[in-house]
Amino acid sequence: MPTFLLWLLLLIFCWPLALLALLLWPLVWLIALPFRLLGIAMDGVFALLRALITLPARILRGFG
């Protein structure tokens, strides 16, 4: 019986949090989108820098 009451208590307190999370998730996604785009851009910048730094070694090694 106490376990059943604990389950009911959990249901009563957690369903508003779950509903709030479902409603706020699109807003959180929109806020995080610029940071994701910035991360993709920085990944490209680091790939370009790595290619420029390793270019002399690749040229000296040859194309074979």
C-alpha positions as CSV (number, residue, x, y, z in Angstrom):
1,M,0.0,0.0,0.0
2,P,2.7,2.6,0.8
3,T,4.4,1.8,-2.6
4,F,1.1,2.5,-4.4
5,L,0.7,5.8,-2.5
6,L,4.3,6.8,-3.5
7,W,3.5,6.0,-7.1
8,L,0.4,8.2,-6.9
9,L,2.4,11.0,-5.3
10,L,5.0,10.7,-8.0
11,L,2.3,10.9,-10.7
12,I,0.7,14.0,-9.1
13,F,4.0,15.9,-8.8
14,C,5.8,14.8,-12.0
15,W,3.1,15.1,-14.7
16,P,3.2,19.0,-14.6
17,L,7.0,18.8,-14.9
18,A,6.7,16.5,-17.9
19,L,4.1,18.7,-19.5
20,L,6.2,21.8,-18.9
21,A,9.2,20.1,-20.5
22,L,7.2,19.1,-23.5
23,L,6.0,22.7,-23.9
24,L,9.3,24.4,-23.3
25,W,11.5,22.0,-25.4
26,P,10.9,23.9,-28.7
27,L,11.9,27.1,-27.0
28,V,15.1,25.5,-25.6
29,W,15.9,24.1,-29.1
30,L,15.5,27.5,-30.7
31,I,17.8,29.1,-28.0
32,A,20.4,26.4,-28.5
33,L,20.3,26.6,-32.4
34,P,22.8,29.5,-32.8
35,F,25.3,27.8,-30.5
36,R,25.0,24.6,-32.6
37,L,25.6,26.7,-35.8
38,L,28.6,28.4,-34.1
39,G,30.0,25.0,-33.2
40,I,29.7,23.8,-36.8
41,A,31.4,27.0,-38.0
42,M,34.2,26.6,-35.5
43,D,34.7,23.0,-36.5
44,G,35.2,24.2,-40.1
45,V,37.7,26.8,-39.0
46,F,39.7,24.3,-37.0
47,A,39.7,21.9,-40.0
48,L,41.0,24.7,-42.2
49,L,43.7,25.6,-39.7
50,R,44.8,21.9,-39.4
51,A,44.9,21.6,-43.2
52,L,47.1,24.7,-43.5
53,I,49.4,23.6,-40.7
54,T,49.9,20.1,-42.1
55,L,50.2,21.3,-45.8
56,P,54.0,21.5,-45.8
57,A,54.4,18.0,-44.4
58,R,51.9,16.6,-47.0
59,I,53.7,18.4,-49.8
60,L,57.1,17.1,-48.7
61,R,55.8,13.6,-48.2
62,G,54.6,13.5,-51.8
63,F,51.3,12.5,-53.3
64,G,51.9,8.7,-53.4
